[in-house]
Amino acid sequence: MNASIQPTPEKASRLPLSAILHLVLAVFLLAWSGFFTMDFLLSGVYTFPRTSRAITLTLAVLILSYEFIYKEHLARYSSITGILPLKVVLYSCIIPYMIGSVALLVLIHLS
């Protein structure tokens, strides 16, 4: 048996705990912001304070998705996992945002 061939440890392909926390927090924050953005759009009350809050929330979501999910995964974890950063953004940002929006629509339909 060749001594130079060693199996790679299973932990080497896993994400560290800090990356998992980033992704879990992003999912919850994006679902929450999708819920409240849809609430703003469906309410019909477009005052300046509410509109500025919705715009600020949308910009915060975009910054979170780009800086803390896309760039972080691109810089640190894409070589470890082999997953494209855009796929991570899709699964941890876009889909939860849409689920939060749809959750409000379902609640409106049920009431």
C-alpha positions, 0 to 999 in steps of 0.5 A, a space after each residue: 500500500 502506498 504511504 503517500 495516499 492518505 484519506 482526507 478527513 471528513 471534517 475538512 469538507 465541512 463549513 466552520 461554525 461561524 459560516 453556519 451561523 452566518 447562513 442561519 442568521 441570514 435565512 431568518 433575517 431575510 425571511 423576516 424582511 420579506 414578510 415586512 416588505 410584502 406587508 408594506 407593499 400590500 398595506 397601501 399606506 405609503 407615507 414617507 416614514 414607512 417608505 423610507 423604512 422599507 427602502 432602508 430594509 431593502 438596502 440592508 438586505 442587499 448589503 447583507 446578501 452581498 457582503 456577508 454571504 456572497 463575498 464571505 463564501 467567495 473568499 473563504 469557503 468556496 474552495 472548501 465546499 466547491 459550491 458556487 457563491 451565487 448558489 449559496 445566495 440563492 438558497 440562503 437569501 433569495 428563497 427565504 425572502 420569497 418564503 417570508 413574502 409568501 407567508 404573509 400572503 398565506 396568512 392574509 388568505 387564511 384570515 
